[in-house]
Amino acid sequence: MSRSADALRCVVIRHEQKVALGNIAPVLVEHGYTIEYADADSPDFAESLSRARDVDLVVVLGSERAVYEEHAFLSPELAFLRSRLAAEQATFGVCFGAQVIAEALGGDGTVRRGPAPDVGFRAIEPTPAGLASPVRHVVDVPMAEWHGDTFALPDGVTLLASSSAYAHEAYGIGSWLLAVQFHPELTAPMHEEWVATGREYLESAGLDEAALRAEAAKRLDAQQRASRALVTEYLEGLPSAR
């Protein structure tokens, strides 16, 4: 899409190349957003975040790393998110993105290691508030999980969904903040790359590659339809869409 005077800007905080925007990207483009990236391992990451201060939307993607570990990108990212969230600017978080947003809202120690890795497709159970939110679109559609960390729910947010494995699967504030622990962005090529490059992690968690591939082949089409509906409703509920 060519950029125009009225184009909406979306900055995507990307922590690893293989943890990509996936099937969220075409929905953003269809809704008039130009997509820019702030790459966590880039030398100009902090400068990229500074340029993103007043963009229409920020999407914070997942990561193989953990919020409670020492990484150079975390300090500028948390500072940026705290400022953005305090201003109630539209922000969407996925997996690590949901965790780092929770840390920005709740303070150090909000994110911690979970009881066990959760990898595969799992039923998401929206709360009553979740059924009145974009998360309602994942009802009866198992969504992809690929994480082993969790977080305390910060004050001031609304829990939107849980699962049988983790209590905090989605949360939000108003219509401007939405954060999900599952992976609505996942495409078939991304899943294959994650499986192929994550063999050591999968083996340590007692997970079978062939079973994961078979499950993805069965579940991804329905997930992507639910993902499109979820992201569409979120975008159309933002102030910039009105």
N, C-alpha and C positions, 0 to 999 in steps of 0.2 A: 504494500500500500504506500503510495506517495504521501509524504508529509504535507499537511495543509495547515492553515492558520488555526483551524479549530480542532486539529487532531489532539487526542488525549494521549498523555505520556504515561507509560508503564515502565518502571525500572524493576528488573528482576535481579535479586541477590542470589548469585549462583556460587555454590561452594565447591562443586566438582563438575567437570564437563559432562560426565555420564549421568549425573542427577539433573536432568534437563527439564525444560518447561513442558515438553511433550505435547499431549493433546489439549493442554490449556491454551497453547499459542494461537491456534486458528480461531478459538472463541474470542480471544482478545482482539485479534485483527478484525473480525467481523463486527465487533462493537466499537471500532474506530480508534483503537489504541496503536500507537507506535511502540515497539518493544526495544528497550535498551538494557544492557547488562552491566552489573557491577560484580566483577569476579573477585572472590574473597582472597585468592592467592596472587592477585595482580599487585604490583608495586604502587599503583595509583588507586587502590581500593578506597582509602579514606577520602581521596579527592572525588572519586565517583559518587560516593555517598553524599558529599557536600553539594554536588551538583544536582542530587536527587531530592533535595530538601522539600521542594514544593511541587513535586510531580503529582499527577492525579491518582496514581496507584502504585504501590510497592508490593511485589510478590517475593516472599522469602522461601527459597527451596530447601530441599533436604540435604543431608550430608552424612558421610560415613563417620565423621568425627563427632565428638560429644561436647555439649555446652560446658560441662564441668572440667574439661581438659584445658591445657594451656595452648592457645593458638593466637598468633599475632592478629588475626582478623577480628577476634571476638570483641576486643575493647572498642574499636571504632564502630562495629556493627551494633553493639548494645547501646552505645551512646546515641547513635542515629535513631535506633528504634525507640528509645525512651523519649526523645524529642518528638518524633513523629506521632507516637501513641498519645502523648500528652496533649498534642494538638488535634487529636481525633481525626487523623488523616487516613484515608482508605488503605488498608493493609490486609494481605491474604498470606497465611503461612501454611506450609506443608511439612509434616513430620519434624525434622530438625527445625524448620521454620516456625512451627507451632511451639516447639520447646524454647527456642531462643526468644520468641515474643513473650512467652510466659515468664522467662527469666527477667526480661526487661520490665515487665509489669510487676513482678513479685519480689525481685531482689535475689541476691546471691544465694545459692542453695536450693532454688526452686526446682531445678532439673536434677534428676538422679537416675542411677541405673535401675532398670525395672527388674521384676522377678525372673523373667525369662525372655529370650528373643521371641518376637512375634513376626513370623515370615509366612506369607501365603495369603489366602483370601478369607476374610472373616466377616460375619454378619455384624453390621453396625446398628445399634439400638438408639434411635433419637429419644431425647427427653420430650416432655410436652412442649417446651420452648423450641426444641429442635424440629418438631413437626410443623412449626410455624416459621421455619427458616429454610434457607436453601438446602440444608442437610436432609430435609425430608425426601429428597430425590434418591437417597441411597437405601431407603427402606426395601427390604427383600432383595437387595443386590449386594452380595459379598464384595467387599472392597479390598484392594491389595494393601497388605501390611509388610513393612520391612524395617523393623527397629528393635531396640532392646532397652530404650530409655523411656522415662516417664517424667511427670512434673506435678507439683502441687498446683491446684487451681488458684490463680491469683484473685485477690479481692476485686470486686467490681465487674467480673466477667460472668457470663451466663453459660453454664454447661449445656451443650447442645446434643451430645451423644456419648455413649459408652459402648463397651463390648464385653464379651465374656472374659477376655484376657486383661483388658486395661480399662480403668474407670473413666479416663479422660481421653476420649476420641475426637471431640470437637468442642469448641467454645467460641464465644463471640461477645462483642459489645455493639449494641444497636445494629445498624445496617452496614457500618463502615469497617468493622473488624471481624474477620472469620479465620479461624485456625483449625486445621484438621491433622490428626496424627496419621491417618491413612494416606494413600498415594493416588489421588484422583488423576494425576498427570501421566500415569504410567502407560506406555505404549508397548506393543509386542517387541520391537527391537530393543527398547530400553530394558525390558524384563530379561531378555536373552543376555544382554551385556552384563546385567547385575548378577545373573546366575553364573555366567562364564568367568567373571572376574572375582566372584565371591565364594569360590569353592572352599577355601580354608574356613571362612566364617560359617558356611552352611554345614560343613562336616563337624565343626566344633559344637554346633547346635543340634546335631543329629538329624539334619534335614536332607532329603533325597532330591537330587537335581531333576531326575526324570519325573518324579511326582509333581514338583513345582512347575515344570514345563507343561505337563498335562493339565494341571489345574488352571494355568494361565490361558491355555488354548480354549478351555471351557468357559472361563469367566470374563476374559478381557473385553469382549464385545459389549456385554451388558454393563460392565463397569464404565466403559467409555461413554455410553449413552447417558448413564447416570451422572457422570462427571460433567458432560456438556450441559446438562440441565442444571446441575448445582452451580457451576461457574456462571452460566447465563443469568440465573436468578440473582446471584450475588452482584454481578456487574450492573444489572438493570435496577437494582435497589440502591445503588450509590448516588450521592447527591449530584455527581457529574453527569448522570444519565437522565436527570430530571429537567 
